[in-house]
Amino acid sequence: TTLPPALQEPSRRLCDEFPHRDLWEISTPQFCTDLGTAQALVAILIREAGAEGFHRLTQDHRSIFVLLHDLHRSG
């Protein structure tokens, strides 16, 4: 499939952040990776999405990264 034109350039920039990648890594919706690569991907997503940070949830040696927006300090 082909991405809509509005998504092609942002996708190209994201792929360029990881010059050492294989086709399966950019064409597979989910795959196993190491923590360092996952954190680098999250950092790029934080920047691109304008998020303020992330929270890593782990269970059974698997992680989910949740982007955080609109953080406010209470008190």
Predicted model as a PDB file, atoms N, CA, C, CB and O in Angstrom, pLDDT in the B-factor column:
MODEL        1                                                                  
ATOM      1  N   THR A   1       0.835  -1.181   0.000  1.00 51.00           N  
ATOM      2  CA  THR A   1       0.000   0.000   0.000  1.00 51.00           C  
ATOM      3  C   THR A   1       0.882   1.247   0.000  1.00 51.00           C  
ATOM      4  CB  THR A   1      -0.951  -0.003   1.214  1.00 51.00           C  
ATOM      5  O   THR A   1       2.054   1.202   0.373  1.00 51.00           O  
ATOM      6  N   THR A   2       0.308   2.321  -0.413  1.00 71.00           N  
ATOM      7  CA  THR A   2       1.024   3.591  -0.474  1.00 71.00           C  
ATOM      8  C   THR A   2       0.429   4.540   0.555  1.00 71.00           C  
ATOM      9  CB  THR A   2       0.957   4.208  -1.901  1.00 71.00           C  
ATOM     10  O   THR A   2      -0.790   4.650   0.689  1.00 71.00           O  
ATOM     11  N   LEU A   3       1.306   5.221   1.278  1.00 69.00           N  
ATOM     12  CA  LEU A   3       0.851   6.209   2.249  1.00 69.00           C  
ATOM     13  C   LEU A   3       0.279   7.421   1.532  1.00 69.00           C  
ATOM     14  CB  LEU A   3       2.000   6.628   3.181  1.00 69.00           C  
ATOM     15  O   LEU A   3       0.716   7.758   0.432  1.00 69.00           O  
ATOM     16  N   PRO A   4      -0.701   8.081   2.153  1.00 78.00           N  
ATOM     17  CA  PRO A   4      -1.185   9.342   1.581  1.00 78.00           C  
ATOM     18  C   PRO A   4      -0.029  10.346   1.519  1.00 78.00           C  
ATOM     19  CB  PRO A   4      -2.376   9.918   2.422  1.00 78.00           C  
ATOM     20  O   PRO A   4       0.869  10.300   2.361  1.00 78.00           O  
ATOM     21  N   PRO A   5      -0.038  11.237   0.551  1.00 81.00           N  
ATOM     22  CA  PRO A   5       1.058  12.203   0.397  1.00 81.00           C  
ATOM     23  C   PRO A   5       1.391  12.972   1.674  1.00 81.00           C  
ATOM     24  CB  PRO A   5       0.713  13.182  -0.686  1.00 81.00           C  
ATOM     25  O   PRO A   5       2.563  13.250   1.930  1.00 81.00           O  
ATOM     26  N   ALA A   6       0.398  13.319   2.473  1.00 80.00           N  
ATOM     27  CA  ALA A   6       0.650  14.094   3.697  1.00 80.00           C  
ATOM     28  C   ALA A   6       1.470  13.300   4.720  1.00 80.00           C  
ATOM     29  CB  ALA A   6      -0.680  14.528   4.326  1.00 80.00           C  
ATOM     30  O   ALA A   6       2.101  13.897   5.592  1.00 80.00           O  
ATOM     31  N   LEU A   7       1.471  11.972   4.630  1.00 73.00           N  
ATOM     32  CA  LEU A   7       2.210  11.142   5.587  1.00 73.00           C  
ATOM     33  C   LEU A   7       3.551  10.654   5.053  1.00 73.00           C  
ATOM     34  CB  LEU A   7       1.373   9.955   5.981  1.00 73.00           C  
ATOM     35  O   LEU A   7       4.363  10.130   5.814  1.00 73.00           O  
ATOM     36  N   GLN A   8       3.791  10.817   3.770  1.00 77.00           N  
ATOM     37  CA  GLN A   8       5.021  10.292   3.184  1.00 77.00           C  
ATOM     38  C   GLN A   8       6.276  10.953   3.730  1.00 77.00           C  
ATOM     39  CB  GLN A   8       4.981  10.455   1.699  1.00 77.00           C  
ATOM     40  O   GLN A   8       7.219  10.255   4.103  1.00 77.00           O  
ATOM     41  N   GLU A   9       6.316  12.281   3.786  1.00 80.00           N  
ATOM     42  CA  GLU A   9       7.516  12.977   4.278  1.00 80.00           C  
ATOM     43  C   GLU A   9       7.758  12.713   5.761  1.00 80.00           C  
ATOM     44  CB  GLU A   9       7.389  14.483   4.039  1.00 80.00           C  
ATOM     45  O   GLU A   9       8.894  12.407   6.123  1.00 80.00           O  
ATOM     46  N   PRO A  10       6.746  12.815   6.655  1.00 74.00           N  
ATOM     47  CA  PRO A  10       7.005  12.473   8.063  1.00 74.00           C  
ATOM     48  C   PRO A  10       7.487  11.029   8.224  1.00 74.00           C  
ATOM     49  CB  PRO A  10       5.739  12.688   8.896  1.00 74.00           C  
ATOM     50  O   PRO A  10       8.349  10.768   9.063  1.00 74.00           O  
ATOM     51  N   SER A  11       6.962  10.106   7.459  1.00 72.00           N  
ATOM     52  CA  SER A  11       7.396   8.710   7.538  1.00 72.00           C  
ATOM     53  C   SER A  11       8.835   8.567   7.063  1.00 72.00           C  
ATOM     54  CB  SER A  11       6.472   7.807   6.706  1.00 72.00           C  
ATOM     55  O   SER A  11       9.615   7.819   7.651  1.00 72.00           O  
ATOM     56  N   ARG A  12       9.184   9.279   6.004  1.00 75.00           N  
ATOM     57  CA  ARG A  12      10.553   9.240   5.490  1.00 75.00           C  
ATOM     58  C   ARG A  12      11.525   9.778   6.540  1.00 75.00           C  
ATOM     59  CB  ARG A  12      10.669  10.055   4.180  1.00 75.00           C  
ATOM     60  O   ARG A  12      12.588   9.198   6.760  1.00 75.00           O  
ATOM     61  N   ARG A  13      11.158  10.895   7.191  1.00 77.00           N  
ATOM     62  CA  ARG A  13      12.032  11.460   8.230  1.00 77.00           C  
ATOM     63  C   ARG A  13      12.207  10.482   9.383  1.00 77.00           C  
ATOM     64  CB  ARG A  13      11.461  12.792   8.754  1.00 77.00           C  
ATOM     65  O   ARG A  13      13.314  10.329   9.901  1.00 77.00           O  
ATOM     66  N   LEU A  14      11.134   9.819   9.791  1.00 72.00           N  
ATOM     67  CA  LEU A  14      11.219   8.852  10.885  1.00 72.00           C  
ATOM     68  C   LEU A  14      12.126   7.692  10.507  1.00 72.00           C  
ATOM     69  CB  LEU A  14       9.824   8.332  11.255  1.00 72.00           C  
ATOM     70  O   LEU A  14      12.958   7.275  11.313  1.00 72.00           O  
ATOM     71  N   CYS A  15      11.984   7.171   9.314  1.00 71.00           N  
ATOM     72  CA  CYS A  15      12.840   6.068   8.868  1.00 71.00           C  
ATOM     73  C   CYS A  15      14.299   6.500   8.792  1.00 71.00           C  
ATOM     74  CB  CYS A  15      12.376   5.548   7.502  1.00 71.00           C  
ATOM     75  O   CYS A  15      15.193   5.706   9.084  1.00 71.00           O  
ATOM     76  N   ASP A  16      14.550   7.740   8.405  1.00 76.00           N  
ATOM     77  CA  ASP A  16      15.925   8.237   8.308  1.00 76.00           C  
ATOM     78  C   ASP A  16      16.600   8.354   9.666  1.00 76.00           C  
ATOM     79  CB  ASP A  16      15.941   9.581   7.620  1.00 76.00           C  
ATOM     80  O   ASP A  16      17.827   8.418   9.740  1.00 76.00           O  
ATOM     81  N   GLU A  17      15.818   8.384  10.743  1.00 74.00           N  
ATOM     82  CA  GLU A  17      16.400   8.434  12.090  1.00 74.00           C  
ATOM     83  C   GLU A  17      17.141   7.131  12.415  1.00 74.00           C  
ATOM     84  CB  GLU A  17      15.298   8.694  13.143  1.00 74.00           C  
ATOM     85  O   GLU A  17      18.005   7.110  13.292  1.00 74.00           O  
ATOM     86  N   PHE A  18      16.804   6.054  11.711  1.00 70.00           N  
ATOM     87  CA  PHE A  18      17.404   4.740  11.952  1.00 70.00           C  
ATOM     88  C   PHE A  18      18.035   4.229  10.662  1.00 70.00           C  
ATOM     89  CB  PHE A  18      16.343   3.730  12.481  1.00 70.00           C  
ATOM     90  O   PHE A  18      17.419   3.444   9.940  1.00 70.00           O  
ATOM     91  N   PRO A  19      19.263   4.668  10.364  1.00 67.00           N  
ATOM     92  CA  PRO A  19      19.883   4.274   9.099  1.00 67.00           C  
ATOM     93  C   PRO A  19      20.174   2.776   9.003  1.00 67.00           C  
ATOM     94  CB  PRO A  19      21.160   5.038   8.906  1.00 67.00           C  
ATOM     95  O   PRO A  19      20.233   2.239   7.897  1.00 67.00           O  
ATOM     96  N   HIS A  20      20.354   2.096  10.124  1.00 70.00           N  
ATOM     97  CA  HIS A  20      20.656   0.662  10.112  1.00 70.00           C  
ATOM     98  C   HIS A  20      19.386  -0.115  10.407  1.00 70.00           C  
ATOM     99  CB  HIS A  20      21.767   0.311  11.143  1.00 70.00           C  
ATOM    100  O   HIS A  20      19.183  -0.594  11.523  1.00 70.00           O  
ATOM    101  N   ARG A  21      18.542  -0.233   9.410  1.00 67.00           N  
ATOM    102  CA  ARG A  21      17.280  -0.925   9.581  1.00 67.00           C  
ATOM    103  C   ARG A  21      17.070  -1.865   8.404  1.00 67.00           C  
ATOM    104  CB  ARG A  21      16.108   0.077   9.707  1.00 67.00           C  
ATOM    105  O   ARG A  21      17.645  -1.678   7.331  1.00 67.00           O  
ATOM    106  N   ASP A  22      16.252  -2.861   8.617  1.00 69.00           N  
ATOM    107  CA  ASP A  22      15.874  -3.771   7.556  1.00 69.00           C  
ATOM    108  C   ASP A  22      14.448  -3.467   7.136  1.00 69.00           C  
ATOM    109  CB  ASP A  22      16.019  -5.241   8.004  1.00 69.00           C  
ATOM    110  O   ASP A  22      13.691  -2.843   7.880  1.00 69.00           O  
ATOM    111  N   LEU A  23      14.085  -3.909   5.946  1.00 69.00           N  
ATOM    112  CA  LEU A  23      12.753  -3.649   5.430  1.00 69.00           C  
ATOM    113  C   LEU A  23      11.665  -4.150   6.374  1.00 69.00           C  
ATOM    114  CB  LEU A  23      12.592  -4.291   4.072  1.00 69.00           C  
ATOM    115  O   LEU A  23      10.648  -3.480   6.552  1.00 69.00           O  
ATOM    116  N   TRP A  24      11.865  -5.325   6.985  1.00 66.00           N  
ATOM    117  CA  TRP A  24      10.831  -5.862   7.865  1.00 66.00           C  
ATOM    118  C   TRP A  24      10.585  -4.955   9.058  1.00 66.00           C  
ATOM    119  CB  TRP A  24      11.216  -7.250   8.344  1.00 66.00           C  
ATOM    120  O   TRP A  24       9.474  -4.925   9.585  1.00 66.00           O  
ATOM    121  N   GLU A  25      11.611  -4.205   9.501  1.00 64.00           N  
ATOM    122  CA  GLU A  25      11.452  -3.328  10.659  1.00 64.00           C  
ATOM    123  C   GLU A  25      10.562  -2.126  10.375  1.00 64.00           C  
ATOM    124  CB  GLU A  25      12.799  -2.853  11.127  1.00 64.00           C  
ATOM    125  O   GLU A  25       9.928  -1.597  11.288  1.00 64.00           O  
ATOM    126  N   ILE A  26      10.509  -1.694   9.133  1.00 61.00           N  
ATOM    127  CA  ILE A  26       9.681  -0.534   8.821  1.00 61.00           C  
ATOM    128  C   ILE A  26       8.370  -0.927   8.150  1.00 61.00           C  
ATOM    129  CB  ILE A  26      10.445   0.422   7.930  1.00 61.00           C  
ATOM    130  O   ILE A  26       7.526  -0.071   7.886  1.00 61.00           O  
ATOM    131  N   SER A  27       8.196  -2.224   7.872  1.00 69.00           N  
ATOM    132  CA  SER A  27       6.963  -2.668   7.222  1.00 69.00           C  
ATOM    133  C   SER A  27       6.108  -3.566   8.108  1.00 69.00           C  
ATOM    134  CB  SER A  27       7.294  -3.394   5.951  1.00 69.00           C  
ATOM    135  O   SER A  27       5.027  -3.985   7.693  1.00 69.00           O  
ATOM    136  N   THR A  28       6.573  -3.871   9.323  1.00 69.00           N  
ATOM    137  CA  THR A  28       5.851  -4.752  10.232  1.00 69.00           C  
ATOM    138  C   THR A  28       5.241  -3.911  11.355  1.00 69.00           C  
ATOM    139  CB  THR A  28       6.793  -5.856  10.808  1.00 69.00           C  
ATOM    140  O   THR A  28       5.955  -3.144  12.001  1.00 69.00           O  
ATOM    141  N   PRO A  29       3.930  -4.041  11.600  1.00 66.00           N  
ATOM    142  CA  PRO A  29       3.287  -3.214  12.627  1.00 66.00           C  
ATOM    143  C   PRO A  29       3.870  -3.397  14.026  1.00 66.00           C  
ATOM    144  CB  PRO A  29       1.822  -3.519  12.666  1.00 66.00           C  
ATOM    145  O   PRO A  29       3.900  -2.444  14.805  1.00 66.00           O  
ATOM    146  N   GLN A  30       4.329  -4.591  14.356  1.00 68.00           N  
ATOM    147  CA  GLN A  30       4.933  -4.807  15.666  1.00 68.00           C  
ATOM    148  C   GLN A  30       6.007  -5.873  15.551  1.00 68.00           C  
ATOM    149  CB  GLN A  30       3.867  -5.215  16.711  1.00 68.00           C  
ATOM    150  O   GLN A  30       5.900  -6.809  14.758  1.00 68.00           O  
ATOM    151  N   PHE A  31       7.039  -5.713  16.354  1.00 66.00           N  
ATOM    152  CA  PHE A  31       8.145  -6.658  16.332  1.00 66.00           C  
ATOM    153  C   PHE A  31       8.910  -6.547  17.641  1.00 66.00           C  
ATOM    154  CB  PHE A  31       9.080  -6.402  15.119  1.00 66.00           C  
ATOM    155  O   PHE A  31       8.820  -5.535  18.336  1.00 66.00           O  
ATOM    156  N   CYS A  32       9.656  -7.578  17.973  1.00 73.00           N  
ATOM    157  CA  CYS A  32      10.489  -7.552  19.177  1.00 73.00           C  
ATOM    158  C   CYS A  32      11.739  -6.731  18.896  1.00 73.00           C  
ATOM    159  CB  CYS A  32      10.866  -8.995  19.634  1.00 73.00           C  
ATOM    160  O   CYS A  32      12.285  -6.759  17.794  1.00 73.00           O  
ATOM    161  N   THR A  33      12.175  -6.009  19.902  1.00 77.00           N  
ATOM    162  CA  THR A  33      13.381  -5.200  19.763  1.00 77.00           C  
ATOM    163  C   THR A  33      14.050  -5.101  21.127  1.00 77.00           C  
ATOM    164  CB  THR A  33      13.053  -3.779  19.192  1.00 77.00           C  
ATOM    165  O   THR A  33      13.510  -5.586  22.122  1.00 77.00           O  
ATOM    166  N   ASP A  34      15.199  -4.490  21.177  1.00 81.00           N  
ATOM    167  CA  ASP A  34      15.864  -4.301  22.470  1.00 81.00           C  
ATOM    168  C   ASP A  34      15.389  -2.996  23.097  1.00 81.00           C  
ATOM    169  CB  ASP A  34      17.412  -4.298  22.307  1.00 81.00           C  
ATOM    170  O   ASP A  34      14.803  -2.148  22.424  1.00 81.00           O  
ATOM    171  N   LEU A  35      15.647  -2.847  24.383  1.00 81.00           N  
ATOM    172  CA  LEU A  35      15.168  -1.686  25.126  1.00 81.00           C  
ATOM    173  C   LEU A  35      15.735  -0.380  24.578  1.00 81.00           C  
ATOM    174  CB  LEU A  35      15.527  -1.825  26.592  1.00 81.00           C  
ATOM    175  O   LEU A  35      15.019   0.618  24.500  1.00 81.00           O  
ATOM    176  N   GLY A  36      16.995  -0.374  24.203  1.00 83.00           N  
ATOM    177  CA  GLY A  36      17.612   0.842  23.677  1.00 83.00           C  
ATOM    178  C   GLY A  36      16.933   1.341  22.407  1.00 83.00           C  
ATOM    179  O   GLY A  36      16.684   2.538  22.264  1.00 83.00           O  
ATOM    180  N   THR A  37      16.634   0.436  21.490  1.00 81.00           N  
ATOM    181  CA  THR A  37      15.944   0.822  20.252  1.00 81.00           C  
ATOM    182  C   THR A  37      14.531   1.286  20.554  1.00 81.00           C  
ATOM    183  CB  THR A  37      15.912  -0.352  19.254  1.00 81.00           C  
ATOM    184  O   THR A  37      14.061   2.265  19.974  1.00 81.00           O  
ATOM    185  N   ALA A  38      13.850   0.597  21.454  1.00 81.00           N  
ATOM    186  CA  ALA A  38      12.484   0.997  21.826  1.00 81.00           C  
ATOM    187  C   ALA A  38      12.486   2.398  22.427  1.00 81.00           C  
ATOM    188  CB  ALA A  38      11.871  -0.011  22.827  1.00 81.00           C  
ATOM    189  O   ALA A  38      11.621   3.210  22.101  1.00 81.00           O  
ATOM    190  N   GLN A  39      13.448   2.689  23.300  1.00 83.00           N  
ATOM    191  CA  GLN A  39      13.507   4.013  23.903  1.00 83.00           C  
ATOM    192  C   GLN A  39      13.842   5.081  22.869  1.00 83.00           C  
ATOM    193  CB  GLN A  39      14.533   4.034  25.025  1.00 83.00           C  
ATOM    194  O   GLN A  39      13.334   6.198  22.960  1.00 83.00           O  
ATOM    195  N   ALA A  40      14.680   4.764  21.893  1.00 83.00           N  
ATOM    196  CA  ALA A  40      14.976   5.721  20.831  1.00 83.00           C  
ATOM    197  C   ALA A  40      13.723   6.005  20.000  1.00 83.00           C  
ATOM    198  CB  ALA A  40      16.110   5.192  19.930  1.00 83.00           C  
ATOM    199  O   ALA A  40      13.466   7.154  19.642  1.00 83.00           O  
ATOM    200  N   LEU A  41      12.954   4.981  19.695  1.00 82.00           N  
ATOM    201  CA  LEU A  41      11.700   5.176  18.966  1.00 82.00           C  
ATOM    202  C   LEU A  41      10.734   6.039  19.766  1.00 82.00           C  
ATOM    203  CB  LEU A  41      11.052   3.827  18.640  1.00 82.00           C  
ATOM    204  O   LEU A  41      10.078   6.921  19.212  1.00 82.00           O  
ATOM    205  N   VAL A  42      10.647   5.783  21.069  1.00 84.00           N  
ATOM    206  CA  VAL A  42       9.760   6.575  21.916  1.00 84.00           C  
ATOM    207  C   VAL A  42      10.212   8.029  21.946  1.00 84.00           C  
ATOM    208  CB  VAL A  42       9.715   6.001  23.342  1.00 84.00           C  
ATOM    209  O   VAL A  42       9.376   8.932  21.903  1.00 84.00           O  
ATOM    210  N   ALA A  43      11.512   8.273  22.018  1.00 86.00           N  
ATOM    211  CA  ALA A  43      12.020   9.651  22.021  1.00 86.00           C  
ATOM    212  C   ALA A  43      11.636  10.380  20.735  1.00 86.00           C  
ATOM    213  CB  ALA A  43      13.550   9.659  22.194  1.00 86.00           C  
ATOM    214  O   ALA A  43      11.259  11.552  20.775  1.00 86.00           O  
ATOM    215  N   ILE A  44      11.728   9.700  19.607  1.00 84.00           N  
ATOM    216  CA  ILE A  44      11.332  10.309  18.337  1.00 84.00           C  
ATOM    217  C   ILE A  44       9.835  10.583  18.332  1.00 84.00           C  
ATOM    218  CB  ILE A  44      11.714   9.400  17.151  1.00 84.00           C  
ATOM    219  O   ILE A  44       9.404  11.648  17.889  1.00 84.00           O  
ATOM    220  N   LEU A  45       9.039   9.638  18.818  1.00 82.00           N  
ATOM    221  CA  LEU A  45       7.590   9.832  18.873  1.00 82.00           C  
ATOM    222  C   LEU A  45       7.212  10.975  19.801  1.00 82.00           C  
ATOM    223  CB  LEU A  45       6.903   8.554  19.326  1.00 82.00           C  
ATOM    224  O   LEU A  45       6.294  11.739  19.501  1.00 82.00           O  
ATOM    225  N   ILE A  46       7.913  11.101  20.927  1.00 86.00           N  
ATOM    226  CA  ILE A  46       7.663  12.222  21.845  1.00 86.00           C  
ATOM    227  C   ILE A  46       7.879  13.537  21.112  1.00 86.00           C  
ATOM    228  CB  ILE A  46       8.587  12.139  23.097  1.00 86.00           C  
ATOM    229  O   ILE A  46       7.051  14.444  21.190  1.00 86.00           O  
ATOM    230  N   ARG A  47       8.995  13.636  20.400  1.00 86.00           N  
ATOM    231  CA  ARG A  47       9.306  14.864  19.656  1.00 86.00           C  
ATOM    232  C   ARG A  47       8.254  15.129  18.581  1.00 86.00           C  
ATOM    233  CB  ARG A  47      10.706  14.766  19.014  1.00 86.00           C  
ATOM    234  O   ARG A  47       7.738  16.243  18.482  1.00 86.00           O  
ATOM    235  N   GLU A  48       7.936  14.127  17.787  1.00 82.00           N  
ATOM    236  CA  GLU A  48       7.005  14.312  16.671  1.00 82.00           C  
ATOM    237  C   GLU A  48       5.580  14.589  17.140  1.00 82.00           C  
ATOM    238  CB  GLU A  48       7.017  13.087  15.780  1.00 82.00           C  
ATOM    239  O   GLU A  48       4.846  15.338  16.496  1.00 82.00           O  
ATOM    240  N   ALA A  49       5.191  13.984  18.264  1.00 83.00           N  
ATOM    241  CA  ALA A  49       3.818  14.159  18.759  1.00 83.00           C  
ATOM    242  C   ALA A  49       3.681  15.351  19.689  1.00 83.00           C  
ATOM    243  CB  ALA A  49       3.361  12.909  19.477  1.00 83.00           C  
ATOM    244  O   ALA A  49       2.569  15.703  20.083  1.00 83.00           O  
ATOM    245  N   GLY A  50       4.806  15.983  20.048  1.00 86.00           N  
ATOM    246  CA  GLY A  50       4.750  17.102  20.975  1.00 86.00           C  
ATOM    247  C   GLY A  50       4.362  16.662  22.379  1.00 86.00           C  
ATOM    248  O   GLY A  50       3.784  17.438  23.141  1.00 86.00           O  
ATOM    249  N   ALA A  51       4.680  15.421  22.719  1.00 88.00           N  
ATOM    250  CA  ALA A  51       4.361  14.912  24.054  1.00 88.00           C  
ATOM    251  C   ALA A  51       5.368  15.450  25.062  1.00 88.00           C  
ATOM    252  CB  ALA A  51       4.354  13.360  24.069  1.00 88.00           C  
ATOM    253  O   ALA A  51       6.400  16.011  24.691  1.00 88.00           O  
ATOM    254  N   GLU A  52       5.055  15.273  26.330  1.00 88.00           N  
ATOM    255  CA  GLU A  52       5.931  15.772  27.398  1.00 88.00           C  
ATOM    256  C   GLU A  52       6.762  14.669  28.026  1.00 88.00           C  
ATOM    257  CB  GLU A  52       5.109  16.456  28.470  1.00 88.00           C  
ATOM    258  O   GLU A  52       7.675  14.951  28.802  1.00 88.00           O  
ATOM    259  N   GLY A  53       6.469  13.448  27.714  1.00 86.00           N  
ATOM    260  CA  GLY A  53       7.227  12.336  28.270  1.00 86.00           C  
ATOM    261  C   GLY A  53       6.525  11.025  27.981  1.00 86.00           C  
ATOM    262  O   GLY A  53       5.615  10.953  27.155  1.00 86.00           O  
ATOM    263  N   PHE A  54       6.971   9.985  28.683  1.00 87.00           N  
ATOM    264  CA  PHE A  54       6.362   8.680  28.503  1.00 87.00           C  
ATOM    265  C   PHE A  54       6.405   7.907  29.813  1.00 87.00           C  
ATOM    266  CB  PHE A  54       7.070   7.896  27.384  1.00 87.00           C  
ATOM    267  O   PHE A  54       7.152   8.243  30.732  1.00 87.00           O  
ATOM    268  N   HIS A  55       5.595   6.876  29.875  1.00 88.00           N  
ATOM    269  CA  HIS A  55       5.616   5.940  30.997  1.00 88.00           C  
ATOM    270  C   HIS A  55       5.729   4.546  30.409  1.00 88.00           C  
ATOM    271  CB  HIS A  55       4.335   6.082  31.908  1.00 88.00           C  
ATOM    272  O   HIS A  55       5.004   4.200  29.475  1.00 88.00           O  
ATOM    273  N   ARG A  56       6.634   3.745  30.952  1.00 87.00           N  
ATOM    274  CA  ARG A  56       6.833   2.379  30.465  1.00 87.00           C  
ATOM    275  C   ARG A  56       6.125   1.412  31.399  1.00 87.00           C  
ATOM    276  CB  ARG A  56       8.347   2.034  30.359  1.00 87.00           C  
ATOM    277  O   ARG A  56       6.412   1.368  32.595  1.00 87.00           O  
ATOM    278  N   LEU A  57       5.204   0.643  30.851  1.00 89.00           N  
ATOM    279  CA  LEU A  57       4.493  -0.387  31.601  1.00 89.00           C  
ATOM    280  C   LEU A  57       5.059  -1.739  31.191  1.00 89.00           C  
ATOM    281  CB  LEU A  57       2.947  -0.318  31.348  1.00 89.00           C  
ATOM    282  O   LEU A  57       5.201  -2.017  30.000  1.00 89.00           O  
ATOM    283  N   THR A  58       5.382  -2.577  32.162  1.00 89.00           N  
ATOM    284  CA  THR A  58       5.951  -3.884  31.836  1.00 89.00           C  
ATOM    285  C   THR A  58       5.141  -4.993  32.478  1.00 89.00           C  
ATOM    286  CB  THR A  58       7.411  -3.968  32.288  1.00 89.00           C  
ATOM    287  O   THR A  58       4.594  -4.845  33.570  1.00 89.00           O  
ATOM    288  N   GLN A  59       5.083  -6.108  31.766  1.00 87.00           N  
ATOM    289  CA  GLN A  59       4.430  -7.308  32.281  1.00 87.00           C  
ATOM    290  C   GLN A  59       4.942  -8.487  31.458  1.00 87.00           C  
ATOM    291  CB  GLN A  59       2.852  -7.193  32.211  1.00 87.00           C  
ATOM    292  O   GLN A  59       4.970  -8.435  30.228  1.00 87.00           O  
ATOM    293  N   ASP A  60       5.344  -9.542  32.146  1.00 88.00           N  
ATOM    294  CA  ASP A  60       5.805 -10.761  31.466  1.00 88.00           C  
ATOM    295  C   ASP A  60       6.894 -10.473  30.432  1.00 88.00           C  
ATOM    296  CB  ASP A  60       4.629 -11.457  30.788  1.00 88.00           C  
ATOM    297  O   ASP A  60       6.850 -10.995  29.318  1.00 88.00           O  
ATOM    298  N   HIS A  61       7.858  -9.652  30.797  1.00 80.00           N  
ATOM    299  CA  HIS A  61       8.995  -9.310  29.935  1.00 80.00           C  
ATOM    300  C   HIS A  61       8.576  -8.600  28.650  1.00 80.00           C  
ATOM    301  CB  HIS A  61       9.767 -10.561  29.586  1.00 80.00           C  
ATOM    302  O   HIS A  61       9.288  -8.662  27.647  1.00 80.00           O  
ATOM    303  N   ARG A  62       7.438  -7.934  28.672  1.00 80.00           N  
ATOM    304  CA  ARG A  62       6.978  -7.135  27.537  1.00 80.00           C  
ATOM    305  C   ARG A  62       6.732  -5.719  28.031  1.00 80.00           C  
ATOM    306  CB  ARG A  62       5.683  -7.742  26.889  1.00 80.00           C  
ATOM    307  O   ARG A  62       6.407  -5.510  29.200  1.00 80.00           O  
ATOM    308  N   SER A  63       6.885  -4.762  27.153  1.00 80.00           N  
ATOM    309  CA  SER A  63       6.697  -3.368  27.539  1.00 80.00           C  
ATOM    310  C   SER A  63       5.706  -2.682  26.619  1.00 80.00           C  
ATOM    311  CB  SER A  63       8.026  -2.624  27.526  1.00 80.00           C  
ATOM    312  O   SER A  63       5.602  -2.987  25.431  1.00 80.00           O  
ATOM    313  N   ILE A  64       4.988  -1.749  27.207  1.00 81.00           N  
ATOM    314  CA  ILE A  64       4.146  -0.819  26.461  1.00 81.00           C  
ATOM    315  C   ILE A  64       4.588   0.571  26.882  1.00 81.00           C  
ATOM    316  CB  ILE A  64       2.596  -1.056  26.730  1.00 81.00           C  
ATOM    317  O   ILE A  64       4.709   0.850  28.075  1.00 81.00           O  
ATOM    318  N   PHE A  65       4.829   1.442  25.918  1.00 82.00           N  
ATOM    319  CA  PHE A  65       5.217   2.808  26.197  1.00 82.00           C  
ATOM    320  C   PHE A  65       4.009   3.709  25.941  1.00 82.00           C  
ATOM    321  CB  PHE A  65       6.442   3.234  25.329  1.00 82.00           C  
ATOM    322  O   PHE A  65       3.429   3.687  24.855  1.00 82.00           O  
ATOM    323  N   VAL A  66       3.639   4.492  26.937  1.00 85.00           N  
ATOM    324  CA  VAL A  66       2.490   5.385  26.840  1.00 85.00           C  
ATOM    325  C   VAL A  66       3.002   6.813  26.795  1.00 85.00           C  
ATOM    326  CB  VAL A  66       1.503   5.180  28.032  1.00 85.00           C  
ATOM    327  O   VAL A  66       3.706   7.251  27.705  1.00 85.00           O  
ATOM    328  N   LEU A  67       2.647   7.551  25.728  1.00 85.00           N  
ATOM    329  CA  LEU A  67       3.048   8.952  25.635  1.00 85.00           C  
ATOM    330  C   LEU A  67       2.196   9.795  26.571  1.00 85.00           C  
ATOM    331  CB  LEU A  67       2.925   9.464  24.184  1.00 85.00           C  
ATOM    332  O   LEU A  67       0.997   9.553  26.712  1.00 85.00           O  
ATOM    333  N   LEU A  68       2.808  10.775  27.207  1.00 88.00           N  
ATOM    334  CA  LEU A  68       2.114  11.641  28.158  1.00 88.00           C  
ATOM    335  C   LEU A  68       2.018  13.053  27.596  1.00 88.00           C  
ATOM    336  CB  LEU A  68       2.840  11.649  29.526  1.00 88.00           C  
ATOM    337  O   LEU A  68       2.994  13.615  27.099  1.00 88.00           O  
ATOM    338  N   HIS A  69       0.819  13.607  27.689  1.00 86.00           N  
ATOM    339  CA  HIS A  69       0.543  14.968  27.235  1.00 86.00           C  
ATOM    340  C   HIS A  69      -0.087  15.763  28.385  1.00 86.00           C  
ATOM    341  CB  HIS A  69      -0.395  14.959  25.983  1.00 86.00           C  
ATOM    342  O   HIS A  69      -0.688  15.187  29.292  1.00 86.00           O  
ATOM    343  N   ASP A  70       0.055  17.064  28.335  1.00 84.00           N  
ATOM    344  CA  ASP A  70      -0.626  17.974  29.271  1.00 84.00           C  
ATOM    345  C   ASP A  70      -0.393  17.606  30.738  1.00 84.00           C  
ATOM    346  CB  ASP A  70      -2.118  17.981  28.986  1.00 84.00           C  
ATOM    347  O   ASP A  70      -1.334  17.468  31.520  1.00 84.00           O  
ATOM    348  N   LEU A  71       0.868  17.452  31.083  1.00 78.00           N  
ATOM    349  CA  LEU A  71       1.204  17.139  32.469  1.00 78.00           C  
ATOM    350  C   LEU A  71       1.105  18.389  33.327  1.00 78.00           C  
ATOM    351  CB  LEU A  71       2.614  16.532  32.566  1.00 78.00           C  
ATOM    352  O   LEU A  71       1.562  19.459  32.925  1.00 78.00           O  
ATOM    353  N   HIS A  72       0.519  18.260  34.493  1.00 75.00           N  
ATOM    354  CA  HIS A  72       0.372  19.387  35.419  1.00 75.00           C  
ATOM    355  C   HIS A  72       0.788  18.928  36.806  1.00 75.00           C  
ATOM    356  CB  HIS A  72      -1.096  19.932  35.429  1.00 75.00           C  
ATOM    357  O   HIS A  72       0.439  17.832  37.245  1.00 75.00           O  
ATOM    358  N   ARG A  73       1.523  19.763  37.473  1.00 67.00           N  
ATOM    359  CA  ARG A  73       1.914  19.453  38.845  1.00 67.00           C  
ATOM    360  C   ARG A  73       0.795  19.879  39.776  1.00 67.00           C  
ATOM    361  CB  ARG A  73       3.250  20.152  39.227  1.00 67.00           C  
ATOM    362  O   ARG A  73       0.342  21.023  39.731  1.00 67.00           O  
ATOM    363  N   SER A  74       0.349  18.959  40.621  1.00 65.00           N  
ATOM    364  CA  SER A  74      -0.711  19.316  41.565  1.00 65.00           C  
ATOM    365  C   SER A  74      -0.081  19.748  42.881  1.00 65.00           C  
ATOM    366  CB  SER A  74      -1.690  18.126  41.787  1.00 65.00           C  
ATOM    367  O   SER A  74       1.046  19.376  43.208  1.00 65.00           O  
ATOM    368  N   GLY A  75      -0.828  20.530  43.613  1.00 61.00           N  
ATOM    369  CA  GLY A  75      -0.354  20.892  44.928  1.00 61.00           C  
ATOM    370  C   GLY A  75       0.012  22.294  45.016  1.00 61.00           C  
ATOM    371  O   GLY A  75       0.436  22.755  46.076  1.00 61.00           O  
TER     372      GLY A  75                                                      
ENDMDL                                                                          
END                                                                             
